Amino acid sequence: MPAITSANVANAIVKLVAADALPALVGNLVMGNLVNRDYEPTLAQAGDTVNVPIAPQLVANNIAEGGTVQPQNPALGNAQIVLNTHVEATFQIPDVTKVLAVPDLLHVYMQPAVVALAEKIESDLLNLYAGFSANTPLGTAGTPVTEAVIDQAETTLFEAKVPVSEPKYLVVDPNTYSAMRQIPRFSEFQSAGEAGLRALVDGSFGKIKDFFVFRSQFVPMTGSAPVNAHNLAFSRNAIGLVVRRLPQPLPGTGAIAEYAELGNFGMRVTMSYQPNTLSQQFTVDMLYGCAILRNNFAVQINS
């Protein structure tokens, strides 16, 4: 059995904090859990560029008997995601041993830091709305979303050849979500069955017109009188989110770092001692970038 040393204890503390941080981050994300994150969390530096290949379009050739194949020269598309966002949240704990003895205290310290990172990711992803120009925006500023608008959004994505098997999402602001809950055909038991009852009693309807519906406090708002909420209907491959590992601190600098990774989300938790305040300082940080992958796989819905 290895001896218990101060170094072992220090590493154990950072691992414990890291294990508590990542599930809290994922639990506070909406957009971050819906977009494409299929990219390995390898080491990287701020400013690096990740090239994401986009599959080309091919056409079927009807080859007659005795005919020949028609070679095609498809151009492989490419989407560049720049790792230009390095976010951190730092807090200090005067008596770290007390926090370790009472796990609820660790959660109290960690939760605000993780929520701050999640809110930044949500805002960055939703602010990509302006780049979706392939499809004409639907809806009208200051006007509640109607069933017809939602229906047209689904039709638009179908015509853009979003695979039928690929889930489609609708992320809206709180007021739009409220208006959608009051569309009679979807909020009454006699017209929507069990789903209508859930919308009426539980306040959530889950799915409408083949969209999984989510609400977010970070849907961008522009203009005034009326304010325009830029809701987004999209499929997973419309947006890419790349998270990369940050390097470990230099040995002997008094800082200990541990990685926490789950479902292609990764963050670094660094612990260091602050002699001025006689406390342990924890920094939770992550490096990421987000960008549009397929412009025609999303459509704005104004309300």
C-alpha positions as a Markdown table, in Angstrom:
| # | Residue | x | y | z |
|---|---|---|---|---|
| 1 | Met | 0.0 | 0.0 | 0.0 |
| 2 | Pro | 1.6 | 3.4 | -1.0 |
| 3 | Ala | 2.4 | 5.8 | 1.8 |
| 4 | Ile | 0.1 | 8.8 | 2.3 |
| 5 | Thr | 2.0 | 11.9 | 1.4 |
| 6 | Ser | 1.1 | 15.5 | 0.9 |
| 7 | Ala | 1.6 | 15.1 | -2.8 |
| 8 | Asn | -0.9 | 12.2 | -2.9 |
| 9 | Val | -3.4 | 14.1 | -0.9 |
| 10 | Ala | -3.1 | 17.2 | -3.1 |
| 11 | Asn | -3.6 | 15.1 | -6.3 |
| 12 | Ala | -6.6 | 13.4 | -4.7 |
| 13 | Ile | -8.2 | 16.7 | -3.9 |
| 14 | Val | -7.9 | 17.9 | -7.5 |
| 15 | Lys | -9.3 | 14.6 | -8.8 |
| 16 | Leu | -12.3 | 14.9 | -6.4 |
| 17 | Val | -13.0 | 18.5 | -7.6 |
| 18 | Ala | -12.7 | 17.5 | -11.2 |
| 19 | Ala | -15.0 | 14.5 | -10.8 |
| 20 | Asp | -17.6 | 16.9 | -9.3 |
| 21 | Ala | -17.2 | 19.6 | -12.0 |
| 22 | Leu | -18.0 | 17.9 | -15.3 |
| 23 | Pro | -21.4 | 16.3 | -14.6 |
| 24 | Ala | -22.5 | 19.7 | -13.3 |
| 25 | Leu | -21.3 | 21.3 | -16.6 |
| 26 | Val | -23.1 | 18.8 | -18.8 |
| 27 | Gly | -26.3 | 19.1 | -16.7 |
| 28 | Asn | -26.4 | 22.9 | -17.2 |
| 29 | Leu | -26.0 | 22.8 | -21.0 |
| 30 | Val | -28.8 | 22.8 | -23.6 |
| 31 | Met | -27.2 | 23.6 | -27.0 |
| 32 | Gly | -23.9 | 22.1 | -25.9 |
| 33 | Asn | -25.6 | 18.7 | -25.6 |
| 34 | Leu | -27.4 | 18.9 | -29.0 |
| 35 | Val | -24.6 | 20.0 | -31.4 |
| 36 | Asn | -21.9 | 17.8 | -33.1 |
| 37 | Arg | -19.0 | 17.2 | -30.6 |
| 38 | Asp | -17.4 | 14.2 | -32.3 |
| 39 | Tyr | -13.9 | 15.5 | -32.1 |
| 40 | Glu | -11.1 | 14.0 | -29.9 |
| 41 | Pro | -10.1 | 16.1 | -26.8 |
| 42 | Thr | -6.4 | 16.2 | -27.7 |
| 43 | Leu | -4.0 | 18.8 | -26.4 |
| 44 | Ala | -4.1 | 22.1 | -28.1 |
| 45 | Gln | -3.3 | 25.8 | -27.7 |
| 46 | Ala | -5.6 | 28.9 | -28.0 |
| 47 | Gly | -5.8 | 30.0 | -31.6 |
| 48 | Asp | -5.4 | 26.5 | -33.2 |
| 49 | Thr | -7.6 | 25.6 | -36.1 |
| 50 | Val | -9.5 | 22.3 | -36.4 |
| 51 | Asn | -10.5 | 21.3 | -39.9 |
| 52 | Val | -13.7 | 19.3 | -40.1 |
| 53 | Pro | -14.3 | 17.5 | -43.4 |
| 54 | Ile | -17.8 | 17.8 | -44.9 |
| 55 | Ala | -19.0 | 14.9 | -47.0 |
| 56 | Pro | -19.5 | 15.7 | -50.8 |
| 57 | Gln | -22.7 | 15.2 | -52.8 |
| 58 | Leu | -22.7 | 12.4 | -55.4 |
| 59 | Val | -25.3 | 11.5 | -58.0 |
| 60 | Ala | -26.5 | 8.1 | -59.1 |
| 61 | Asn | -25.7 | 7.0 | -62.6 |
| 62 | Asn | -28.0 | 4.6 | -64.4 |
| 63 | Ile | -25.6 | 2.3 | -66.1 |
| 64 | Ala | -27.0 | 0.5 | -69.2 |
| 65 | Glu | -25.9 | -3.0 | -70.2 |
| 66 | Gly | -22.5 | -2.7 | -71.8 |
| 67 | Gly | -22.1 | 0.8 | -70.5 |
| 68 | Thr | -19.3 | 2.3 | -68.4 |
| 69 | Val | -19.2 | 3.9 | -65.0 |
| 70 | Gln | -19.2 | 7.7 | -64.8 |
| 71 | Pro | -16.3 | 8.8 | -62.5 |
| 72 | Gln | -17.1 | 11.7 | -60.4 |
| 73 | Asn | -14.7 | 14.2 | -58.8 |
| 74 | Pro | -16.4 | 15.3 | -55.7 |
| 75 | Ala | -14.9 | 18.2 | -53.7 |
| 76 | Leu | -14.6 | 17.4 | -50.1 |
| 77 | Gly | -16.0 | 20.2 | -48.1 |
| 78 | Asn | -14.2 | 21.7 | -45.1 |
| 79 | Ala | -15.4 | 23.7 | -42.1 |
| 80 | Gln | -12.8 | 25.4 | -39.9 |
| 81 | Ile | -13.3 | 25.7 | -36.2 |
| 82 | Val | -10.9 | 28.1 | -34.5 |
| 83 | Leu | -10.2 | 27.4 | -30.8 |
| 84 | Asn | -10.5 | 31.0 | -29.9 |
| 85 | Thr | -12.4 | 30.8 | -26.6 |
| 86 | His | -10.5 | 30.1 | -23.4 |
| 87 | Val | -12.9 | 30.5 | -20.5 |
| 88 | Glu | -12.1 | 30.1 | -16.8 |
| 89 | Ala | -13.8 | 30.5 | -13.4 |
| 90 | Thr | -11.6 | 30.8 | -10.3 |
| 91 | Phe | -12.5 | 30.5 | -6.7 |
| 92 | Gln | -10.6 | 30.2 | -3.4 |
| 93 | Ile | -11.3 | 27.9 | -0.4 |
| 94 | Pro | -9.8 | 28.9 | 2.9 |
| 95 | Asp | -10.1 | 25.5 | 4.5 |
| 96 | Val | -10.1 | 22.8 | 1.8 |
| 97 | Thr | -10.0 | 19.9 | 4.3 |
| 98 | Lys | -13.3 | 21.1 | 5.8 |
| 99 | Val | -14.8 | 21.1 | 2.3 |
| 100 | Leu | -13.6 | 17.6 | 1.6 |
| 101 | Ala | -15.2 | 16.4 | 4.8 |
| 102 | Val | -18.5 | 17.9 | 3.9 |
| 103 | Pro | -19.2 | 17.0 | 0.1 |
| 104 | Asp | -22.2 | 19.4 | -0.1 |
| 105 | Leu | -19.8 | 22.3 | 0.6 |
| 106 | Leu | -17.7 | 21.3 | -2.4 |
| 107 | His | -20.8 | 21.4 | -4.6 |
| 108 | Val | -21.6 | 24.9 | -3.3 |
| 109 | Tyr | -18.2 | 26.2 | -4.3 |
| 110 | Met | -18.1 | 24.3 | -7.6 |
| 111 | Gln | -21.6 | 24.9 | -9.0 |
| 112 | Pro | -21.3 | 28.7 | -9.7 |
| 113 | Ala | -18.0 | 28.2 | -11.5 |
| 114 | Val | -19.4 | 25.4 | -13.7 |
| 115 | Val | -22.6 | 27.3 | -14.4 |
| 116 | Ala | -20.5 | 30.3 | -15.6 |
| 117 | Leu | -18.7 | 28.2 | -18.1 |
| 118 | Ala | -21.9 | 26.5 | -19.3 |
| 119 | Glu | -23.6 | 29.9 | -19.8 |
| 120 | Lys | -20.7 | 31.1 | -22.0 |
| 121 | Ile | -20.9 | 28.0 | -24.2 |
| 122 | Glu | -24.6 | 28.4 | -24.6 |
| 123 | Ser | -24.4 | 32.0 | -25.6 |
| 124 | Asp | -21.6 | 31.4 | -28.1 |
| 125 | Leu | -23.5 | 28.5 | -29.8 |
| 126 | Leu | -26.8 | 30.4 | -30.0 |
| 127 | Asn | -25.1 | 33.5 | -31.3 |
| 128 | Leu | -24.2 | 31.6 | -34.5 |
| 129 | Tyr | -27.8 | 32.2 | -35.6 |
| 130 | Ala | -26.8 | 35.1 | -37.8 |
| 131 | Gly | -24.5 | 32.9 | -39.9 |
| 132 | Phe | -27.4 | 30.6 | -41.1 |
| 133 | Ser | -28.2 | 32.3 | -44.3 |
| 134 | Ala | -29.0 | 29.3 | -46.6 |
| 135 | Asn | -32.6 | 29.2 | -45.5 |
| 136 | Thr | -34.9 | 32.2 | -45.3 |
| 137 | Pro | -35.7 | 33.2 | -41.7 |
| 138 | Leu | -39.2 | 32.4 | -40.6 |
| 139 | Gly | -41.6 | 34.2 | -38.2 |
| 140 | Thr | -41.9 | 37.9 | -37.4 |
| 141 | Ala | -40.3 | 39.9 | -34.6 |
| 142 | Gly | -42.5 | 40.5 | -31.6 |
| 143 | Thr | -45.1 | 38.0 | -32.9 |
| 144 | Pro | -45.8 | 34.6 | -31.2 |
| 145 | Val | -44.8 | 31.6 | -33.1 |
| 146 | Thr | -47.7 | 29.7 | -34.7 |
| 147 | Glu | -48.2 | 26.1 | -35.7 |
| 148 | Ala | -47.8 | 27.1 | -39.4 |
| 149 | Val | -44.3 | 28.6 | -38.7 |
| 150 | Ile | -43.2 | 25.5 | -36.9 |
| 151 | Asp | -44.5 | 23.4 | -39.7 |
| 152 | Gln | -42.7 | 25.4 | -42.3 |
| 153 | Ala | -39.4 | 25.1 | -40.3 |
| 154 | Glu | -39.7 | 21.3 | -40.4 |
| 155 | Thr | -40.5 | 21.4 | -44.1 |
| 156 | Thr | -37.5 | 23.7 | -44.8 |
| 157 | Leu | -35.1 | 21.2 | -43.1 |
| 158 | Phe | -36.7 | 18.3 | -45.0 |
| 159 | Glu | -36.2 | 20.1 | -48.3 |
| 160 | Ala | -32.6 | 20.8 | -47.2 |
| 161 | Lys | -32.2 | 17.0 | -47.2 |
| 162 | Val | -31.6 | 16.6 | -43.5 |
| 163 | Pro | -31.6 | 12.8 | -43.0 |
| 164 | Val | -35.0 | 11.6 | -41.8 |
| 165 | Ser | -33.3 | 9.5 | -39.1 |
| 166 | Glu | -31.4 | 12.5 | -37.7 |
| 167 | Pro | -33.1 | 14.2 | -34.8 |
| 168 | Lys | -34.2 | 17.8 | -35.3 |
| 169 | Tyr | -34.2 | 20.4 | -32.5 |
| 170 | Leu | -36.0 | 23.6 | -31.8 |
| 171 | Val | -34.4 | 25.9 | -29.2 |
| 172 | Val | -36.5 | 28.9 | -28.2 |
| 173 | Asp | -36.6 | 31.7 | -25.7 |
| 174 | Pro | -38.9 | 31.4 | -22.7 |
| 175 | Asn | -41.7 | 33.6 | -24.1 |
| 176 | Thr | -41.8 | 31.6 | -27.3 |
| 177 | Tyr | -41.9 | 28.4 | -25.4 |
| 178 | Ser | -44.8 | 29.8 | -23.4 |
| 179 | Ala | -46.7 | 30.8 | -26.6 |
| 180 | Met | -46.1 | 27.3 | -28.0 |
| 181 | Arg | -47.6 | 25.7 | -24.9 |
| 182 | Gln | -50.8 | 27.6 | -25.6 |
| 183 | Ile | -51.3 | 26.5 | -29.2 |
| 184 | Pro | -54.7 | 24.8 | -28.6 |
| 185 | Arg | -54.1 | 21.7 | -30.8 |
| 186 | Phe | -51.0 | 20.8 | -28.8 |
| 187 | Ser | -52.1 | 21.7 | -25.2 |
| 188 | Glu | -55.4 | 19.9 | -24.9 |
| 189 | Phe | -56.0 | 16.2 | -24.1 |
| 190 | Gln | -58.8 | 15.9 | -26.6 |
| 191 | Ser | -56.6 | 17.0 | -29.5 |
| 192 | Ala | -53.1 | 15.9 | -28.5 |
| 193 | Gly | -53.8 | 13.1 | -26.1 |
| 194 | Glu | -51.2 | 12.3 | -23.4 |
| 195 | Ala | -48.8 | 14.9 | -24.9 |
| 196 | Gly | -51.4 | 17.6 | -24.6 |
| 197 | Leu | -52.0 | 16.7 | -21.0 |
| 198 | Arg | -48.3 | 16.9 | -20.2 |
| 199 | Ala | -48.1 | 20.4 | -21.9 |
| 200 | Leu | -51.1 | 21.5 | -19.8 |
| 201 | Val | -50.2 | 20.0 | -16.5 |
| 202 | Asp | -46.4 | 19.6 | -16.5 |
| 203 | Gly | -45.7 | 22.6 | -18.7 |
| 204 | Ser | -43.5 | 20.7 | -21.2 |
| 205 | Phe | -44.5 | 19.1 | -24.5 |
| 206 | Gly | -41.3 | 17.5 | -25.5 |
| 207 | Lys | -41.9 | 17.2 | -29.2 |
| 208 | Ile | -43.8 | 19.1 | -31.9 |
| 209 | Lys | -43.8 | 18.7 | -35.7 |
| 210 | Asp | -40.9 | 16.3 | -35.4 |
| 211 | Phe | -38.8 | 18.8 | -33.3 |
| 212 | Phe | -37.5 | 18.1 | -29.9 |
| 213 | Val | -38.2 | 21.4 | -28.2 |
| 214 | Phe | -36.0 | 23.1 | -25.6 |
| 215 | Arg | -36.0 | 26.5 | -24.0 |
| 216 | Ser | -33.0 | 28.6 | -23.2 |
| 217 | Gln | -32.4 | 31.8 | -21.3 |
| 218 | Phe | -29.6 | 32.6 | -23.8 |
| 219 | Val | -31.5 | 32.9 | -27.1 |
| 220 | Pro | -30.2 | 36.2 | -28.6 |
| 221 | Met | -32.5 | 39.2 | -28.4 |
| 222 | Thr | -32.1 | 42.2 | -30.8 |
| 223 | Gly | -33.9 | 45.4 | -31.4 |
| 224 | Ser | -36.5 | 47.1 | -29.3 |
| 225 | Ala | -40.3 | 47.6 | -29.6 |
| 226 | Pro | -40.6 | 44.9 | -30.8 |
| 227 | Val | -37.7 | 42.8 | -29.4 |
| 228 | Asn | -36.7 | 40.1 | -31.9 |
| 229 | Ala | -35.9 | 36.6 | -30.4 |
| 230 | His | -33.7 | 34.6 | -32.7 |
| 231 | Asn | -34.9 | 31.0 | -32.1 |
| 232 | Leu | -33.2 | 28.2 | -33.9 |
| 233 | Ala | -34.4 | 25.1 | -35.6 |
| 234 | Phe | -31.6 | 22.8 | -36.6 |
| 235 | Ser | -30.1 | 19.3 | -36.8 |
| 236 | Arg | -27.1 | 18.1 | -35.0 |
| 237 | Asn | -24.7 | 18.5 | -37.9 |
| 238 | Ala | -25.5 | 22.2 | -38.4 |
| 239 | Ile | -23.1 | 23.3 | -35.7 |
| 240 | Gly | -19.8 | 21.9 | -34.4 |
| 241 | Leu | -18.4 | 22.4 | -31.0 |
| 242 | Val | -14.7 | 21.4 | -30.5 |
| 243 | Val | -13.3 | 21.2 | -27.0 |
| 244 | Arg | -9.5 | 20.6 | -26.6 |
| 245 | Arg | -7.3 | 19.8 | -23.6 |
| 246 | Leu | -5.1 | 22.5 | -22.2 |
| 247 | Pro | -1.5 | 21.6 | -21.3 |
| 248 | Gln | -0.5 | 20.7 | -17.7 |
| 249 | Pro | 1.2 | 23.4 | -15.7 |
| 250 | Leu | 5.0 | 23.2 | -15.6 |
| 251 | Pro | 6.3 | 20.9 | -12.9 |
| 252 | Gly | 7.6 | 22.6 | -9.8 |
| 253 | Thr | 5.4 | 25.7 | -10.2 |
| 254 | Gly | 3.2 | 24.8 | -7.2 |
| 255 | Ala | 0.1 | 24.0 | -9.3 |
| 256 | Ile | -1.5 | 20.7 | -9.7 |
| 257 | Ala | -4.0 | 20.0 | -12.6 |
| 258 | Glu | -6.4 | 17.2 | -13.4 |
| 259 | Tyr | -8.5 | 16.7 | -16.5 |
| 260 | Ala | -12.2 | 15.9 | -16.4 |
| 261 | Glu | -13.7 | 14.5 | -19.6 |
| 262 | Leu | -17.2 | 13.1 | -20.4 |
| 263 | Gly | -18.9 | 12.8 | -23.8 |
| 264 | Asn | -16.2 | 14.9 | -25.7 |
| 265 | Phe | -16.5 | 17.6 | -23.1 |
| 266 | Gly | -13.2 | 18.3 | -21.3 |
| 267 | Met | -12.0 | 20.8 | -18.7 |
| 268 | Arg | -8.9 | 21.3 | -16.6 |
| 269 | Val | -9.1 | 21.8 | -12.9 |
| 270 | Thr | -6.0 | 23.5 | -11.4 |
| 271 | Met | -5.2 | 23.8 | -7.7 |
| 272 | Ser | -2.6 | 26.2 | -6.4 |
| 273 | Tyr | -1.8 | 27.8 | -3.0 |
| 274 | Gln | -2.3 | 31.6 | -2.6 |
| 275 | Pro | 0.0 | 32.8 | 0.3 |
| 276 | Asn | -1.6 | 36.2 | 0.3 |
| 277 | Thr | -5.0 | 34.8 | 1.4 |
| 278 | Leu | -3.7 | 31.6 | 3.0 |
| 279 | Ser | -6.1 | 29.6 | 0.8 |
| 280 | Gln | -6.3 | 27.0 | -1.9 |
| 281 | Gln | -7.2 | 28.5 | -5.3 |
| 282 | Phe | -9.1 | 26.4 | -7.8 |
| 283 | Thr | -9.4 | 27.3 | -11.5 |
| 284 | Val | -11.8 | 25.5 | -13.8 |
| 285 | Asp | -11.0 | 26.3 | -17.4 |
| 286 | Met | -11.6 | 25.0 | -20.9 |
| 287 | Leu | -10.5 | 25.8 | -24.5 |
| 288 | Tyr | -13.2 | 25.5 | -27.2 |
| 289 | Gly | -14.4 | 26.8 | -30.5 |
| 290 | Cys | -17.7 | 26.6 | -32.3 |
| 291 | Ala | -18.8 | 27.2 | -35.9 |
| 292 | Ile | -21.4 | 26.4 | -38.5 |
| 293 | Leu | -20.8 | 23.0 | -40.3 |
| 294 | Arg | -23.8 | 22.8 | -42.6 |
| 295 | Asn | -25.4 | 26.1 | -43.3 |
| 296 | Asn | -28.6 | 24.6 | -44.8 |
| 297 | Phe | -29.2 | 22.3 | -41.8 |
| 298 | Ala | -30.7 | 25.2 | -39.7 |
| 299 | Val | -33.2 | 27.9 | -40.0 |
| 300 | Gln | -33.9 | 31.0 | -37.8 |
| 301 | Ile | -37.3 | 31.5 | -36.3 |
| 302 | Asn | -38.0 | 35.0 | -35.3 |
| 303 | Ser | -40.6 | 35.8 | -32.6 |
